[in-house]
Amino acid sequence: MAASSHSKSVRNSVITSFFPILNSTEGTDRDPDPNIEGSPPETSGNRASKPRASNATTPSRSQGQQEPVDTDKNKSTRKLLENRKHLINEGLLREDDDSPTLETIAKILLAISTNAGTAADVKKNTRAVASLVKRRAELEAWRLEEGEIEEKAKEREDELKKEVMETMRKAMEEAEKKRQEREERVQERVDRSLRALEQLTKEVKAAEENKANRGPPTAPRWGDRDDFPPLGTQPQRRSNQPTKQPTTQAQWDQARERERRRTRARQLVLDIGKDHSLANTSNVGKREKMREALKKIGAPEGANVVQVDKMRMGGLLIELNSEETGDWLREPTNSAAFRKELGIEMDFTRRTRNFVAMFVPIGHIDPDNKDHIEELKDENCWDDDTFVKARWIKAVEKRSIGQRSAHMLITLADGEELERILAGTRRSISIRGRQIKIDKDQRIPVRCAKCQRYGHYASDCLETEVTCGRCGETGHRHSECTAENARCANCKEDGHEAHSSECPTYKSKLATLNGTPNYRPAVRTTGTSPPSL
């Protein structure tokens, strides 16, 4: 009887110290109810330790008064059943799991820690699990042997604490990791938006400064196709009224291309040596010296230098306030006077353009041989200012065995010779007395991978929805398309995708891109009326 009392006291201390939340949620420990499934069986020792009721020894109680022990036991039983039913309704415990193991309890705790919910839900679920832990601890305590109960109970208590704490630690680490990942993604979006806004602000500011420094309006120039008025009408001066802002992506692309052409017309390139005085001068200092040089050589009224930037290869990129100032400064006399004021001997670097000499016999010419290049220049009447360089398009080491001819890329500076080649007037050149067919070097138009339109990249796209390159519909990407038939998003025709080289829109963009040379014409007609036809 004494051993049984000692075992019961040790069991109660194990249960009480096992899970701290039990004291706050279930009250004091009670004997397990034999009516509940999974309760420890009542032994002879237990029966001997309990006093038996007797009419002679037990004092009578008044009617309506109940035993306090039976009341507490009934409440504990109902509480346990309610908690078990709550866990089953929440999907945390199976209905047929009458005696959950420690692994099951650990999984329930992990699910509670990871699932989103209110503080009340978490508290209620935790209390329900606490009752299961309590019942499990009671069962474990009854199963221990009497001789080793204290040592085994202590070891089991430590193991259970470690398992629960390790499970909770892993759950909290996983939740913290997911929270940090969400914060990083949000911060990345914010940083990307801020960079885009900063870039847009710089572009707007630069456009305003450029507009302020352009000076008074001048007479329109003739030479570009878009500048010719309809036949039978008088040419009109350009209006100073602000133009309507583009609203669609296509309008933005056209406006951007027009601005690129105008910017190239206002830009000049000067090559200076490292020992030149301007090399160690700030960009603002270079600009002020160039403005003084324009005044000294008698530049037209309103001519001005907007900005000067140092190029990667060491040259100077000069941007003027108008295209007319660029045309005036390109004249040989004006250029020589301007460079003399700055102490620069080398003339402005002219824009160049490539063309392809097709099926050139390999044994006829070597681009790295100076004698061969001089012979090529003499044979085609190219001076040193016209010819820039030549090279094989495909590397020599990548040629196939027995290959006899290859394509050559020849670079010429802008001038009458280049204009004839680009215009198609001259269709061949001579190499060692053999006529070689030539063609323009094709430039591939840029196509957006988001909206599928031409003229910009996906990083600069203004559209909010992605367009499929296969079916032309919005809302999904090419990799997610399930359509059976292809439909172009640009020309709206069936039978090909947006990236097809047979697309009429692609061919039109290709012709437009390669039909407009990336250079300034050598001779430009200026005035207030179009040239005679």
C-alpha positions as a Python dict, from the first residue, in 0.01 Angstrom:
ca = {
    (1, 'M'): (0, 0, 0),
    (2, 'A'): (290, 230, 81),
    (3, 'A'): (453, 148, -254),
    (4, 'S'): (131, 224, -437),
    (5, 'S'): (97, 562, -265),
    (6, 'H'): (457, 647, -346),
    (7, 'S'): (404, 547, -714),
    (8, 'K'): (95, 763, -736),
    (9, 'S'): (270, 1068, -590),
    (10, 'V'): (564, 1031, -829),
    (11, 'R'): (323, 987, -1125),
    (12, 'N'): (137, 1305, -1032),
    (13, 'S'): (463, 1500, -1006),
    (14, 'V'): (570, 1373, -1352),
    (15, 'I'): (238, 1475, -1505),
    (16, 'T'): (238, 1814, -1335),
    (17, 'S'): (595, 1903, -1438),
    (18, 'F'): (570, 1745, -1788),
    (19, 'F'): (389, 2028, -1969),
    (20, 'P'): (367, 2368, -1796),
    (21, 'I'): (45, 2461, -1973),
    (22, 'L'): (-147, 2187, -1790),
    (23, 'N'): (-148, 2375, -1463),
    (24, 'S'): (-306, 2677, -1631),
    (25, 'T'): (-558, 2489, -1847),
    (26, 'E'): (-669, 2178, -1659),
    (27, 'G'): (-621, 2262, -1292),
    (28, 'T'): (-479, 2011, -1043),
    (29, 'D'): (-409, 1649, -1142),
    (30, 'R'): (-675, 1384, -1073),
    (31, 'D'): (-679, 1009, -1091),
    (32, 'P'): (-755, 872, -1432),
    (33, 'D'): (-1116, 781, -1487),
    (34, 'P'): (-1163, 406, -1537),
    (35, 'N'): (-1464, 475, -1760),
    (36, 'I'): (-1246, 644, -2025),
    (37, 'E'): (-1088, 420, -2285),
    (38, 'G'): (-710, 408, -2250),
    (39, 'S'): (-711, 474, -1870),
    (40, 'P'): (-478, 256, -1663),
    (41, 'P'): (-649, -51, -1512),
    (42, 'E'): (-736, -60, -1145),
    (43, 'T'): (-512, -306, -960),
    (44, 'S'): (-555, -477, -629),
    (45, 'G'): (-305, -234, -481),
    (46, 'N'): (-517, 54, -596),
    (47, 'R'): (-831, -101, -455),
    (48, 'A'): (-655, -164, -126),
    (49, 'S'): (-545, 197, -97),
    (50, 'K'): (-895, 334, -144),
    (51, 'P'): (-1126, 345, 160),
    (52, 'R'): (-1447, 144, 131),
    (53, 'A'): (-1784, 299, 208),
    (54, 'S'): (-1951, 170, 524),
    (55, 'N'): (-2272, 263, 696),
    (56, 'A'): (-2102, 238, 1031),
    (57, 'T'): (-1790, 445, 962),
    (58, 'T'): (-1901, 693, 695),
    (59, 'P'): (-2101, 984, 825),
    (60, 'S'): (-2431, 1050, 651),
    (61, 'R'): (-2469, 1353, 421),
    (62, 'S'): (-2773, 1563, 368),
    (63, 'Q'): (-2982, 1501, 58),
    (64, 'G'): (-2877, 1691, -257),
    (65, 'Q'): (-2508, 1705, -158),
    (66, 'Q'): (-2263, 1521, -393),
    (67, 'E'): (-1911, 1393, -355),
    (68, 'P'): (-1657, 1664, -457),
    (69, 'V'): (-1417, 1404, -598),
    (70, 'D'): (-1682, 1257, -829),
    (71, 'T'): (-1773, 1607, -950),
    (72, 'D'): (-1412, 1690, -1042),
    (73, 'K'): (-1366, 1356, -1216),
    (74, 'N'): (-1680, 1405, -1422),
    (75, 'K'): (-1568, 1754, -1525),
    (76, 'S'): (-1223, 1626, -1623),
    (77, 'T'): (-1383, 1347, -1826),
    (78, 'R'): (-1615, 1584, -2011),
    (79, 'K'): (-1330, 1828, -2072),
    (80, 'L'): (-1113, 1554, -2222),
    (81, 'L'): (-1393, 1435, -2450),
    (82, 'E'): (-1467, 1791, -2564),
    (83, 'N'): (-1100, 1857, -2642),
    (84, 'R'): (-1068, 1532, -2835),
    (85, 'K'): (-1384, 1610, -3035),
    (86, 'H'): (-1251, 1962, -3108),
    (87, 'L'): (-926, 1823, -3250),
    (88, 'I'): (-1121, 1577, -3467),
    (89, 'N'): (-1342, 1857, -3600),
    (90, 'E'): (-1036, 2069, -3676),
    (91, 'G'): (-884, 1783, -3878),
    (92, 'L'): (-587, 1752, -3642),
    (93, 'L'): (-676, 1408, -3501),
    (94, 'R'): (-830, 1100, -3658),
    (95, 'E'): (-1155, 974, -3510),
    (96, 'D'): (-1025, 618, -3480),
    (97, 'D'): (-708, 729, -3296),
    (98, 'D'): (-812, 652, -2939),
    (99, 'S'): (-461, 663, -2793),
    (100, 'P'): (-246, 910, -2990),
    (101, 'T'): (127, 855, -2976),
    (102, 'L'): (389, 1121, -2907),
    (103, 'E'): (465, 1140, -3281),
    (104, 'T'): (97, 1216, -3349),
    (105, 'I'): (95, 1487, -3080),
    (106, 'A'): (413, 1638, -3225),
    (107, 'K'): (253, 1651, -3574),
    (108, 'I'): (-55, 1821, -3426),
    (109, 'L'): (165, 2084, -3260),
    (110, 'L'): (352, 2141, -3590),
    (111, 'A'): (22, 2187, -3777),
    (112, 'I'): (-100, 2437, -3516),
    (113, 'S'): (223, 2639, -3539),
    (114, 'T'): (224, 2658, -3919),
    (115, 'N'): (-147, 2712, -3992),
    (116, 'A'): (-272, 3070, -4001),
    (117, 'G'): (-537, 3156, -3745),
    (118, 'T'): (-635, 3388, -3466),
    (119, 'A'): (-476, 3384, -3122),
    (120, 'A'): (-797, 3236, -2976),
    (121, 'D'): (-786, 2944, -3222),
    (122, 'V'): (-422, 2871, -3140),
    (123, 'K'): (-491, 2887, -2767),
    (124, 'K'): (-792, 2655, -2793),
    (125, 'N'): (-605, 2405, -3009),
    (126, 'T'): (-306, 2411, -2774),
    (127, 'R'): (-529, 2342, -2473),
    (128, 'A'): (-685, 2049, -2653),
    (129, 'V'): (-343, 1906, -2730),
    (130, 'A'): (-240, 1965, -2369),
    (131, 'S'): (-519, 1734, -2253),
    (132, 'L'): (-390, 1465, -2488),
    (133, 'V'): (-38, 1510, -2355),
    (134, 'K'): (-170, 1485, -2001),
    (135, 'R'): (-358, 1163, -2076),
    (136, 'R'): (-57, 1022, -2257),
    (137, 'A'): (163, 1107, -1961),
    (138, 'E'): (-77, 930, -1726),
    (139, 'L'): (-61, 618, -1939),
    (140, 'E'): (317, 633, -1958),
    (141, 'A'): (344, 676, -1580),
    (142, 'W'): (120, 375, -1510),
    (143, 'R'): (329, 156, -1740),
    (144, 'L'): (660, 228, -1564),
    (145, 'E'): (793, -27, -1328),
    (146, 'E'): (782, 55, -958),
    (147, 'G'): (1157, 12, -905),
    (148, 'E'): (1265, 244, -1189),
    (149, 'I'): (977, 490, -1196),
    (150, 'E'): (1166, 798, -1079),
    (151, 'E'): (1466, 754, -1315),
    (152, 'K'): (1262, 652, -1619),
    (153, 'A'): (1006, 925, -1561),
    (154, 'K'): (1283, 1185, -1549),
    (155, 'E'): (1442, 1052, -1868),
    (156, 'R'): (1106, 1037, -2044),
    (157, 'E'): (1028, 1389, -1932),
    (158, 'D'): (1353, 1521, -2079),
    (159, 'E'): (1299, 1333, -2405),
    (160, 'L'): (947, 1463, -2441),
    (161, 'K'): (1058, 1818, -2369),
    (162, 'K'): (1338, 1793, -2624),
    (163, 'E'): (1107, 1648, -2890),
    (164, 'V'): (844, 1914, -2837),
    (165, 'M'): (1096, 2196, -2823),
    (166, 'E'): (1278, 2070, -3134),
    (167, 'T'): (950, 2041, -3324),
    (168, 'M'): (847, 2391, -3221),
    (169, 'R'): (1193, 2527, -3306),
    (170, 'K'): (1184, 2380, -3656),
    (171, 'A'): (832, 2510, -3712),
    (172, 'M'): (928, 2861, -3601),
    (173, 'E'): (1243, 2859, -3817),
    (174, 'E'): (1040, 2754, -4121),
    (175, 'A'): (780, 3024, -4054),
    (176, 'E'): (1055, 3287, -4008),
    (177, 'K'): (1226, 3177, -4330),
    (178, 'K'): (903, 3213, -4527),
    (179, 'R'): (842, 3556, -4374),
    (180, 'Q'): (1192, 3675, -4471),
    (181, 'E'): (1146, 3547, -4826),
    (182, 'R'): (818, 3739, -4859),
    (183, 'E'): (983, 4057, -4725),
    (184, 'E'): (1274, 4018, -4969),
    (185, 'R'): (1037, 3979, -5266),
    (186, 'V'): (840, 4285, -5162),
    (187, 'Q'): (1158, 4487, -5111),
    (188, 'E'): (1287, 4380, -5453),
    (189, 'R'): (967, 4503, -5620),
    (190, 'V'): (992, 4833, -5434),
    (191, 'D'): (1357, 4881, -5534),
    (192, 'R'): (1280, 4801, -5898),
    (193, 'S'): (995, 5052, -5901),
    (194, 'L'): (1214, 5318, -5742),
    (195, 'R'): (1489, 5264, -6000),
    (196, 'A'): (1238, 5291, -6283),
    (197, 'L'): (1094, 5608, -6134),
    (198, 'E'): (1441, 5756, -6090),
    (199, 'Q'): (1532, 5676, -6451),
    (200, 'L'): (1208, 5831, -6575),
    (201, 'T'): (1274, 6144, -6369),
    (202, 'K'): (1620, 6179, -6521),
    (203, 'E'): (1484, 6141, -6874),
    (204, 'V'): (1215, 6401, -6815),
    (205, 'K'): (1467, 6641, -6663),
    (206, 'A'): (1711, 6590, -6951),
    (207, 'A'): (1432, 6648, -7204),
    (208, 'E'): (1334, 6973, -7033),
    (209, 'E'): (1695, 7096, -7026),
    (210, 'N'): (1741, 6997, -7391),
    (211, 'K'): (1426, 7184, -7489),
    (212, 'A'): (1538, 7494, -7300),
    (213, 'N'): (1881, 7496, -7469),
    (214, 'R'): (1763, 7446, -7828),
    (215, 'G'): (1724, 7814, -7893),
    (216, 'P'): (1483, 7986, -8132),
    (217, 'P'): (1304, 7781, -8400),
    (218, 'T'): (1468, 7767, -8741),
    (219, 'A'): (1344, 7700, -9091),
    (220, 'P'): (1257, 7338, -9164),
    (221, 'R'): (1518, 7120, -9331),
    (222, 'W'): (1448, 6926, -9646),
    (223, 'G'): (1596, 6588, -9713),
    (224, 'D'): (1395, 6348, -9498),
    (225, 'R'): (1095, 6184, -9656),
    (226, 'D'): (866, 6293, -9371),
    (227, 'D'): (965, 6659, -9424),
    (228, 'F'): (826, 6689, -9777),
    (229, 'P'): (481, 6854, -9793),
    (230, 'P'): (214, 6720, -10032),
    (231, 'L'): (246, 6834, -10393),
    (232, 'G'): (70, 7161, -10466),
    (233, 'T'): (96, 7292, -10109),
    (234, 'Q'): (328, 7543, -9950),
    (235, 'P'): (576, 7425, -9689),
    (236, 'Q'): (477, 7513, -9335),
    (237, 'R'): (703, 7608, -9051),
    (238, 'R'): (713, 7377, -8757),
    (239, 'S'): (468, 7474, -8488),
    (240, 'N'): (584, 7565, -8140),
    (241, 'Q'): (268, 7419, -7991),
    (242, 'P'): (325, 7107, -7779),
    (243, 'T'): (245, 6786, -7960),
    (244, 'K'): (-4, 6534, -7833),
    (245, 'Q'): (153, 6277, -7606),
    (246, 'P'): (150, 5918, -7738),
    (247, 'T'): (-83, 5680, -7559),
    (248, 'T'): (-22, 5338, -7717),
    (249, 'Q'): (295, 5131, -7721),
    (250, 'A'): (327, 5168, -8099),
    (251, 'Q'): (310, 5548, -8073),
    (252, 'W'): (573, 5543, -7801),
    (253, 'D'): (802, 5330, -8019),
    (254, 'Q'): (763, 5567, -8315),
    (255, 'A'): (826, 5871, -8098),
    (256, 'R'): (1133, 5707, -7947),
    (257, 'E'): (1276, 5624, -8291),
    (258, 'R'): (1219, 5980, -8416),
    (259, 'E'): (1395, 6115, -8110),
    (260, 'R'): (1690, 5879, -8170),
    (261, 'R'): (1733, 6008, -8525),
    (262, 'R'): (1718, 6368, -8408),
    (263, 'T'): (1965, 6298, -8130),
    (264, 'R'): (2213, 6138, -8371),
    (265, 'A'): (2183, 6442, -8597),
    (266, 'R'): (2279, 6669, -8306),
    (267, 'Q'): (2578, 6460, -8197),
    (268, 'L'): (2941, 6482, -8305),
    (269, 'V'): (3242, 6275, -8198),
    (270, 'L'): (3594, 6411, -8144),
    (271, 'D'): (3900, 6196, -8075),
    (272, 'I'): (4153, 6363, -7845),
    (273, 'G'): (4478, 6227, -7708),
    (274, 'K'): (4555, 6164, -7343),
    (275, 'D'): (4797, 6459, -7342),
    (276, 'H'): (4540, 6711, -7463),
    (277, 'S'): (4435, 6984, -7220),
    (278, 'L'): (4068, 6882, -7249),
    (279, 'A'): (4144, 6526, -7136),
    (280, 'N'): (4184, 6632, -6773),
    (281, 'T'): (3905, 6890, -6777),
    (282, 'S'): (3559, 6824, -6637),
    (283, 'N'): (3265, 6784, -6873),
    (284, 'V'): (3132, 7124, -6771),
    (285, 'G'): (3471, 7280, -6842),
    (286, 'K'): (3485, 7114, -7185),
    (287, 'R'): (3138, 7246, -7265),
    (288, 'E'): (3228, 7604, -7170),
    (289, 'K'): (3542, 7599, -7385),
    (290, 'M'): (3343, 7469, -7683),
    (291, 'R'): (3081, 7740, -7636),
    (292, 'E'): (3355, 8005, -7642),
    (293, 'A'): (3499, 7846, -7958),
    (294, 'L'): (3159, 7869, -8132),
    (295, 'K'): (3135, 8239, -8049),
    (296, 'K'): (3486, 8311, -8175),
    (297, 'I'): (3432, 8142, -8516),
    (298, 'G'): (3105, 8329, -8575),
    (299, 'A'): (2852, 8049, -8536),
    (300, 'P'): (2489, 8127, -8629),
    (301, 'E'): (2271, 8288, -8368),
    (302, 'G'): (2125, 8030, -8132),
    (303, 'A'): (2398, 7768, -8191),
    (304, 'N'): (2502, 7615, -7862),
    (305, 'V'): (2663, 7309, -7701),
    (306, 'V'): (2424, 7131, -7467),
    (307, 'Q'): (2656, 6876, -7307),
    (308, 'V'): (2988, 6696, -7351),
    (309, 'D'): (3048, 6338, -7236),
    (310, 'K'): (3366, 6135, -7228),
    (311, 'M'): (3330, 5811, -7424),
    (312, 'R'): (3459, 5474, -7313),
    (313, 'M'): (3734, 5468, -7578),
    (314, 'G'): (3856, 5814, -7481),
    (315, 'G'): (3674, 6031, -7736),
    (316, 'L'): (3433, 6316, -7668),
    (317, 'L'): (3062, 6295, -7752),
    (318, 'I'): (2932, 6645, -7822),
    (319, 'E'): (2558, 6712, -7826),
    (320, 'L'): (2443, 7036, -7989),
    (321, 'N'): (2117, 7222, -7934),
    (322, 'S'): (1972, 7158, -8282),
    (323, 'E'): (2018, 6954, -8596),
    (324, 'E'): (2091, 7273, -8792),
    (325, 'T'): (2386, 7348, -8567),
    (326, 'G'): (2517, 6997, -8631),
    (327, 'D'): (2487, 7043, -9010),
    (328, 'W'): (2665, 7379, -8993),
    (329, 'L'): (2950, 7244, -8780),
    (330, 'R'): (3003, 6947, -9012),
    (331, 'E'): (3102, 7177, -9297),
    (332, 'P'): (3481, 7137, -9352),
    (333, 'T'): (3556, 7508, -9313),
    (334, 'N'): (3354, 7546, -8995),
    (335, 'S'): (3488, 7221, -8855),
    (336, 'A'): (3851, 7327, -8914),
    (337, 'A'): (3794, 7664, -8747),
    (338, 'F'): (3620, 7505, -8448),
    (339, 'R'): (3893, 7245, -8398),
    (340, 'K'): (4164, 7509, -8433),
    (341, 'E'): (4019, 7706, -8142),
    (342, 'L'): (4024, 7388, -7930),
    (343, 'G'): (4370, 7277, -8046),
    (344, 'I'): (4246, 6950, -8201),
    (345, 'E'): (4395, 6838, -8531),
    (346, 'M'): (4182, 6529, -8601),
    (347, 'D'): (3848, 6591, -8772),
    (348, 'F'): (3512, 6475, -8640),
    (349, 'T'): (3475, 6097, -8648),
    (350, 'R'): (3220, 6014, -8913),
    (351, 'R'): (2952, 5750, -8871),
    (352, 'T'): (3016, 5423, -9048),
    (353, 'R'): (2805, 5145, -9194),
    (354, 'N'): (2876, 4782, -9278),
    (355, 'F'): (2792, 4589, -9592),
    (356, 'V'): (2853, 4227, -9685),
    (357, 'A'): (3067, 4102, -9974),
    (358, 'M'): (2924, 3756, -10047),
    (359, 'F'): (3113, 3443, -10153),
    (360, 'V'): (3457, 3599, -10163),
    (361, 'P'): (3725, 3348, -10276),
    (362, 'I'): (3939, 3272, -9973),
    (363, 'G'): (4263, 3263, -10171),
    (364, 'H'): (4204, 3602, -10333),
    (365, 'I'): (4235, 3830, -10029),
    (366, 'D'): (4344, 3834, -9667),
    (367, 'P'): (4189, 4116, -9456),
    (368, 'D'): (4492, 4113, -9224),
    (369, 'N'): (4735, 4170, -9514),
    (370, 'K'): (4801, 4543, -9564),
    (371, 'D'): (4906, 4494, -9927),
    (372, 'H'): (4580, 4316, -10003),
    (373, 'I'): (4379, 4596, -9839),
    (374, 'E'): (4565, 4864, -10034),
    (375, 'E'): (4497, 4675, -10355),
    (376, 'L'): (4127, 4648, -10261),
    (377, 'K'): (4108, 5026, -10202),
    (378, 'D'): (4284, 5109, -10528),
    (379, 'E'): (4072, 4865, -10730),
    (380, 'N'): (3746, 5018, -10601),
    (381, 'C'): (3866, 5383, -10590),
    (382, 'W'): (3830, 5412, -10212),
    (383, 'D'): (4046, 5668, -10035),
    (384, 'D'): (4166, 5646, -9677),
    (385, 'D'): (3870, 5852, -9552),
    (386, 'T'): (3616, 5619, -9714),
    (387, 'F'): (3751, 5274, -9627),
    (388, 'V'): (3759, 5187, -9257),
    (389, 'K'): (3820, 4813, -9220),
    (390, 'A'): (3737, 4463, -9348),
    (391, 'R'): (3711, 4123, -9181),
    (392, 'W'): (3572, 3775, -9236),
    (393, 'I'): (3226, 3729, -9084),
    (394, 'K'): (3301, 3371, -8979),
    (395, 'A'): (3621, 3296, -8790),
    (396, 'V'): (3889, 3121, -8996),
    (397, 'E'): (3924, 2836, -8746),
    (398, 'K'): (3553, 2755, -8782),
    (399, 'R'): (3565, 2695, -9158),
    (400, 'S'): (3484, 2355, -9294),
    (401, 'I'): (3739, 2137, -9470),
    (402, 'G'): (3768, 2225, -9838),
    (403, 'Q'): (3578, 2555, -9805),
    (404, 'R'): (3666, 2787, -10096),
    (405, 'S'): (3465, 3103, -10033),
    (406, 'A'): (3330, 3302, -9739),
    (407, 'H'): (3141, 3623, -9662),
    (408, 'M'): (3337, 3937, -9576),
    (409, 'L'): (3217, 4237, -9373),
    (410, 'I'): (3345, 4570, -9508),
    (411, 'T'): (3304, 4897, -9317),
    (412, 'L'): (3290, 5232, -9500),
    (413, 'A'): (3253, 5583, -9364),
    (414, 'D'): (2956, 5794, -9468),
    (415, 'G'): (2993, 5954, -9807),
    (416, 'E'): (2885, 5925, -10167),
    (417, 'E'): (3026, 5574, -10206),
    (418, 'L'): (2835, 5442, -9906),
    (419, 'E'): (2518, 5618, -10020),
    (420, 'R'): (2537, 5444, -10358),
    (421, 'I'): (2580, 5104, -10197),
    (422, 'L'): (2295, 5155, -9951),
    (423, 'A'): (2069, 5296, -10221),
    (424, 'G'): (2133, 4994, -10442),
    (425, 'T'): (2300, 5191, -10720),
    (426, 'R'): (2617, 4989, -10676),
    (427, 'R'): (2556, 4617, -10633),
    (428, 'S'): (2907, 4475, -10657),
    (429, 'I'): (3274, 4547, -10587),
    (430, 'S'): (3594, 4424, -10746),
    (431, 'I'): (3841, 4194, -10567),
    (432, 'R'): (4147, 4090, -10766),
    (433, 'G'): (3960, 4156, -11092),
    (434, 'R'): (3658, 3947, -10991),
    (435, 'Q'): (3314, 4098, -10942),
    (436, 'I'): (3175, 4020, -10596),
    (437, 'K'): (2808, 4077, -10517),
    (438, 'I'): (2743, 4297, -10213),
    (439, 'D'): (2441, 4354, -9989),
    (440, 'K'): (2355, 4562, -9685),
    (441, 'D'): (2431, 4423, -9343),
    (442, 'Q'): (2090, 4335, -9204),
    (443, 'R'): (2000, 4460, -8857),
    (444, 'I'): (1736, 4258, -8676),
    (445, 'P'): (1450, 4463, -8526),
    (446, 'V'): (1401, 4437, -8151),
    (447, 'R'): (1081, 4261, -8041),
    (448, 'C'): (932, 4279, -7691),
    (449, 'A'): (891, 3941, -7520),
    (450, 'K'): (595, 4074, -7318),
    (451, 'C'): (359, 4249, -7564),
    (452, 'Q'): (525, 4101, -7880),
    (453, 'R'): (549, 4445, -8047),
    (454, 'Y'): (865, 4574, -8212),
    (455, 'G'): (1087, 4862, -8104),
    (456, 'H'): (1150, 4798, -7733),
    (457, 'Y'): (1252, 4537, -7480),
    (458, 'A'): (1032, 4374, -7216),
    (459, 'S'): (1204, 4575, -6941),
    (460, 'D'): (1077, 4898, -7106),
    (461, 'C'): (727, 4770, -7190),
    (462, 'L'): (432, 4978, -7070),
    (463, 'E'): (167, 4709, -7108),
    (464, 'T'): (20, 4556, -6792),
    (465, 'E'): (-72, 4215, -6936),
    (466, 'V'): (151, 3966, -7113),
    (467, 'T'): (66, 3860, -7470),
    (468, 'C'): (120, 3507, -7596),
    (469, 'G'): (362, 3482, -7888),
    (470, 'R'): (183, 3176, -8025),
    (471, 'C'): (-193, 3250, -8022),
    (472, 'G'): (-180, 3629, -7980),
    (473, 'E'): (-413, 3630, -7678),
    (474, 'T'): (-340, 3815, -7354),
    (475, 'G'): (-324, 3667, -7008),
    (476, 'H'): (-70, 3387, -7056),
    (477, 'R'): (281, 3327, -7187),
    (478, 'H'): (400, 3124, -7483),
    (479, 'S'): (509, 2837, -7255),
    (480, 'E'): (158, 2819, -7105),
    (481, 'C'): (-33, 2828, -7437),
    (482, 'T'): (-264, 2539, -7515),
    (483, 'A'): (-401, 2666, -7849),
    (484, 'E'): (-377, 2431, -8145),
    (485, 'N'): (-351, 2695, -8419),
    (486, 'A'): (-90, 2973, -8428),
    (487, 'R'): (-195, 3335, -8476),
    (488, 'C'): (44, 3630, -8497),
    (489, 'A'): (-6, 3903, -8238),
    (490, 'N'): (130, 4172, -8476),
    (491, 'C'): (-21, 4112, -8821),
    (492, 'K'): (-327, 3923, -8684),
    (493, 'E'): (-285, 3649, -8944),
    (494, 'D'): (-315, 3273, -8886),
    (495, 'G'): (-48, 3021, -8966),
    (496, 'H'): (259, 3168, -8796),
    (497, 'E'): (373, 3292, -8457),
    (498, 'A'): (490, 3640, -8360),
    (499, 'H'): (860, 3551, -8391),
    (500, 'S'): (829, 3406, -8741),
    (501, 'S'): (1057, 3551, -9009),
    (502, 'E'): (770, 3514, -9260),
    (503, 'C'): (552, 3763, -9073),
    (504, 'P'): (462, 4065, -9292),
    (505, 'T'): (508, 4299, -8995),
    (506, 'Y'): (855, 4159, -8931),
    (507, 'K'): (953, 4202, -9295),
    (508, 'S'): (825, 4560, -9293),
    (509, 'K'): (1015, 4643, -8975),
    (510, 'L'): (1326, 4476, -9115),
    (511, 'A'): (1305, 4683, -9434),
    (512, 'T'): (1245, 5004, -9241),
    (513, 'L'): (1530, 4939, -8999),
    (514, 'N'): (1784, 4855, -9266),
    (515, 'G'): (1652, 5111, -9513),
    (516, 'T'): (1732, 5398, -9276),
    (517, 'P'): (2113, 5413, -9247),
    (518, 'N'): (2268, 5489, -8911),
    (519, 'Y'): (2472, 5782, -9041),
    (520, 'R'): (2444, 6144, -9156),
    (521, 'P'): (2440, 6206, -9537),
    (522, 'A'): (2751, 6366, -9681),
    (523, 'V'): (2550, 6627, -9876),
    (524, 'R'): (2240, 6773, -9718),
    (525, 'T'): (2000, 7014, -9886),
    (526, 'T'): (1881, 7294, -9657),
    (527, 'G'): (1642, 7581, -9714),
    (528, 'T'): (1281, 7684, -9687),
    (529, 'S'): (1154, 7492, -9991),
    (530, 'P'): (1183, 7132, -10106),
    (531, 'P'): (1440, 7040, -10370),
    (532, 'S'): (1324, 7041, -10729),
    (533, 'L'): (1204, 6711, -10870),
}
